[in-house]
Amino acid sequence: MNLEPSRRDFLKTAAVAAGAVLIRNVAVAKPADALIDTNVYLSHWPLRRLPCDDTAKLVAKLRANGVTQAWAGSFDGLLHRDIAAVNARLADECRRLGGGLLVPFGSVNPKLPDWEDDLRRCVEEHRMPGIRLHPSYHGCKLDDPDFAKLLQFAAKRGLLVQIAHIMEDRRMMHPLLQVEPPDLKPLADIVKKTPGLRLELLNVKLPPLDLLKAGDVSVEIAMLEGVGGVGKLLAQLPAERVLFGSYAPKFYFESALLKLKESPLTEEQLRAVRCANAQRLLARKQLS
C-alpha cells in the first residue's frame, strides 16, 4: 500500500495553509475600516484604453474594495494645453459621478501662459484641496524657477501639492512619447525654502529619504516594490509620512491593497496608512 501523499494532496494542503495565512492578515486589517486612496485618475490614458477608465466603473471598483474617499487627477492634464477645461471637466465628473467618493486635484502646467489663473480657478471656482503636477510631461525640471514659484503660490493658497514622478515604465512608452522622470534631488532645498508647503510624492519606486525628511513631505505606495515593502519603509520613516495610493485605473487596485496585507503592520500603522494620514493632510487645508 502506497502511503506517500499524492501531489494533489500536497497542493491541497499547501493551499489551505496559504489561505489560513491570508485570513490572519485580513483579520489584522479589519479594525481599520476607512480607506482613502490618494492616487487615482479619471479620463483616458493618452495611448490606450484601460479597464475602469470610465468614471462610474472606477467608482464602483473603488467602493467594492472598501475605499471611502479617492483623490482624483486627470490623465488629460498630461498633454492637453487647455488646462482650465481639463480641471472643469474633472471637477464636474467628481461631483456628478463620484457620489461623494471623489475629491478632485487639479492640473497646473507652469510652462503654459496664465498658469497662475489655472491655479486660482482650482481654489476659487472648483474648491479643490490640492493640485497634481506632472513635470516630466510638461518639460519642467524641478530646479526650474517657474516650478519653485508654483510651489510657493500653492503653499500660500493652502493647497496640498502632489507630484507624479513616473507615469509609465519606459519600456511601455510609445517611441514618440519618451519622457524621463524628473530628478528629485533639487526638491529638498525647495521644500526647506517654502514655508507651509505640503507635498505628496506619487508613483515613486525608491522614496528619497532625505527629501521625505526635508519638510512636510509624504509618499504613497503604488509603485513601492519588494515583499514587505510597506513595513520596510515604515522602519525608516515615521508612519505619518506614508499614505495609501493605488494609481488606478493604470494599475490594478488590488495590487496596492495586497501590499498592506502582506506587510507585518501594527493596527496603528495600518490605520495611519489607510486613512489617518490623508485625513490629517486635508484637515490642515481646512484649517489654513
C-alpha positions in Angstrom: 0.0 0.0 0.0 1.4 3.3 -1.0 1.5 5.7 2.0 3.2 8.5 0.1 0.9 11.6 -0.2 -0.1 12.4 -3.7 1.0 15.6 -5.4 -2.7 16.6 -5.5 -3.0 16.1 -1.7 0.2 18.1 -1.2 -1.0 21.0 -3.2 -4.4 21.0 -1.4 -2.7 21.1 2.0 -0.4 23.9 0.8 -3.4 25.9 -0.5 -5.2 25.5 2.8 -2.2 26.7 4.8 -1.7 29.7 2.5 -5.4 30.6 2.9 -5.1 30.5 6.6 -2.2 32.9 6.5 -4.2 35.3 4.2 -7.2 35.1 6.6 -5.0 36.0 9.5 -3.6 39.0 7.5 -7.1 40.2 6.6 -8.1 39.9 10.3 -5.3 42.2 11.3 -6.6 44.8 8.7 -10.2 44.6 9.9 -10.1 47.3 12.6 -9.0 50.0 10.1 -12.2 50.2 8.1 -11.8 53.5 6.4 -9.6 53.6 3.3 -8.5 56.7 1.4 -6.9 56.3 -2.0 -4.7 59.3 -2.7 -3.8 58.4 -6.2 -6.5 57.7 -8.8 -7.1 59.2 -12.3 -10.1 60.0 -14.4 -10.5 60.3 -18.2 -8.4 58.2 -20.6 -4.7 57.3 -20.8 -3.4 59.0 -23.9 -2.3 55.9 -25.8 -4.7 53.1 -24.9 -7.9 52.3 -23.1 -7.7 50.9 -19.6 -10.1 48.8 -17.6 -12.3 51.0 -15.4 -11.3 54.2 -17.3 -15.0 55.1 -17.2 -15.6 57.2 -14.1 -18.7 55.3 -13.0 -17.0 51.9 -13.3 -13.9 53.2 -11.4 -16.1 54.5 -8.6 -17.9 51.1 -8.4 -14.5 49.3 -8.3 -13.2 51.5 -5.5 -16.3 51.1 -3.4 -16.3 47.3 -3.9 -12.8 47.3 -2.4 -13.7 49.4 0.6 -12.5 52.8 -0.5 -14.2 55.6 1.4 -12.5 58.5 -0.4 -10.3 58.9 -3.5 -8.2 61.8 -4.6 -8.5 62.1 -8.4 -6.4 63.7 -11.0 -7.0 63.7 -14.7 -5.0 62.0 -17.4 -5.9 64.9 -19.7 -3.6 67.1 -17.6 -0.5 65.4 -19.1 -0.8 66.6 -22.7 -3.8 68.9 -23.0 -3.0 72.6 -23.3 -6.4 73.9 -22.2 -5.8 73.2 -18.5 -8.8 75.3 -17.5 -11.1 72.9 -19.4 -9.3 69.9 -18.0 -9.9 71.0 -14.4 -13.5 72.0 -15.1 -14.3 68.5 -16.5 -12.5 66.9 -13.6 -14.5 68.8 -11.0 -17.8 68.1 -12.9 -17.1 64.4 -13.1 -16.2 64.1 -9.4 -19.4 66.0 -8.5 -21.8 64.2 -10.8 -20.4 60.6 -10.7 -18.4 60.4 -7.6 -21.2 60.1 -5.2 -19.1 61.9 -2.5 -16.2 59.5 -3.0 -14.0 61.5 -5.4 -12.0 64.6 -4.4 -10.6 66.5 -7.5 -6.9 67.5 -7.6 -6.4 69.9 -10.5 -3.6 70.1 -13.0 -1.3 73.1 -13.4 1.4 73.4 -16.1 3.9 76.2 -15.1 5.3 76.3 -18.6 2.0 77.5 -20.1 0.8 81.1 -20.2 -1.6 82.2 -17.4 -0.9 79.1 -15.2 -1.5 81.4 -12.2 -5.1 81.8 -13.4 -5.4 78.0 -13.6 -4.2 77.8 -10.0 -6.7 80.4 -8.9 -9.6 78.6 -10.6 -8.7 75.4 -8.7 -9.1 77.2 -5.4 -11.8 79.8 -6.1 -14.1 78.1 -8.6 -13.6 74.4 -8.0 -12.8 74.4 -4.3 -10.1 71.8 -4.8 -7.9 71.0 -1.8 -4.9 70.3 -3.9 -3.2 70.1 -7.2 -1.4 67.3 -9.1 1.7 68.1 -11.1 3.3 66.2 -14.0 6.6 67.8 -14.6 8.1 65.1 -16.9 5.2 65.6 -19.4 5.3 69.4 -19.1 9.0 69.7 -19.8 9.7 71.3 -16.4 12.7 70.4 -14.3 12.3 70.7 -10.5 15.0 73.3 -10.2 13.2 75.5 -12.8 12.3 78.9 -11.3 8.8 78.6 -12.6 8.3 75.3 -10.7 9.6 76.8 -7.5 7.2 79.8 -8.0 4.3 77.4 -8.5 5.1 75.6 -5.2 5.3 79.0 -3.4 1.9 80.1 -4.8 0.3 76.8 -3.9 1.7 76.9 -0.3 0.3 80.5 0.1 -3.1 79.2 -1.1 -3.0 76.3 1.4 -3.0 73.7 -1.4 -1.7 70.2 -0.9 0.7 69.6 -3.8 1.1 66.1 -5.4 4.0 65.5 -7.8 3.7 62.5 -10.1 7.2 61.1 -10.5 6.7 58.3 -13.0 3.5 57.7 -15.1 4.7 54.7 -17.1 7.6 52.3 -17.3 10.0 53.4 -20.0 9.7 50.0 -21.7 6.0 50.6 -22.2 6.3 54.1 -23.6 5.4 54.9 -27.2 8.5 55.7 -29.2 7.3 59.2 -29.9 6.4 59.9 -26.3 9.6 59.0 -24.3 9.8 61.1 -21.1 12.3 60.9 -18.3 11.2 61.1 -14.7 12.3 64.4 -13.1 15.4 64.5 -10.8 14.0 64.8 -7.3 17.3 66.0 -5.8 16.6 69.8 -6.1 13.2 69.4 -4.4 14.6 69.0 -0.9 16.1 72.5 -1.0 12.9 74.0 -2.4 10.9 72.3 0.4 13.1 73.9 3.0 12.7 77.3 1.5 8.9 77.2 1.0 7.1 77.7 4.3 3.8 76.0 4.6 4.3 73.6 1.7 2.6 70.3 2.0 3.9 67.8 -0.6 3.0 64.2 -1.6 5.1 62.2 -4.0 3.1 59.9 -6.3 4.5 56.9 -8.3 7.9 56.8 -6.7 9.8 53.4 -6.9 12.5 54.4 -4.5 11.3 57.0 -2.0 14.2 59.5 -1.4 14.5 59.5 2.4 16.4 62.9 2.5 13.5 64.6 0.7 10.9 63.0 2.9 12.7 64.3 5.9 13.2 67.8 4.5 9.7 69.1 5.5 6.0 68.2 5.3 6.6 65.6 2.6 4.7 62.3 2.2 4.7 59.4 -0.2 2.2 56.8 -1.4 2.7 53.2 -2.1 1.5 52.5 -5.6 5.0 51.8 -7.1 6.7 50.6 -3.9 8.4 47.3 -4.7 9.5 44.2 -2.8 8.0 41.8 -0.4 7.1 43.6 2.9 7.9 46.9 1.2 5.5 49.0 3.3 6.8 47.6 6.5 10.4 48.2 5.4 9.6 51.8 4.5 7.9 52.4 7.9 11.1 51.1 9.6 12.9 54.1 8.1 10.2 56.8 8.3 7.5 57.9 10.7 4.2 56.2 9.9 2.5 59.6 9.3 4.6 60.1 6.1 3.2 57.1 4.3 -0.2 57.1 2.5 -2.2 54.6 0.6 -2.3 55.0 -3.2 -3.3 52.6 -6.0 -2.7 54.5 -9.3 -6.0 53.1 -10.5 -7.0 52.5 -13.3 -3.5 52.5 -14.7 -2.5 49.9 -12.1 -4.7 47.1 -10.7 -6.2 48.4 -7.5 -5.9 45.1 -5.7 -2.0 45.2 -6.1 -1.9 48.2 -3.7 -4.3 46.6 -1.3 -2.2 43.4 -1.2 0.9 45.5 -0.2 -0.9 46.3 3.1 -1.9 42.7 3.7 1.4 41.1 3.1 3.4 43.6 5.3 3.6 43.0 9.1 1.9 46.2 10.3 0.5 47.1 13.6 -3.1 48.2 13.8 -1.8 51.8 14.5 0.4 51.7 11.4 -2.3 50.2 9.3 -4.8 52.9 10.3 -2.3 55.6 9.6 -1.5 54.4 6.1 -5.1 53.5 5.2 -6.8 56.8 6.2 -5.5 58.8 9.2 -2.6 60.4 7.4 -4.7 61.5 4.5 -7.4 62.8 6.8 -4.8 64.9 8.6 -3.5 66.4 5.4 -6.9 67.5 4.3 -7.7 68.8 7.8 -4.7 71.1 7.6 -6.1 72.5 4.4 -9.4 73.3 6.1 -7.7 75.0 9.0 -5.3 77.0 6.9 
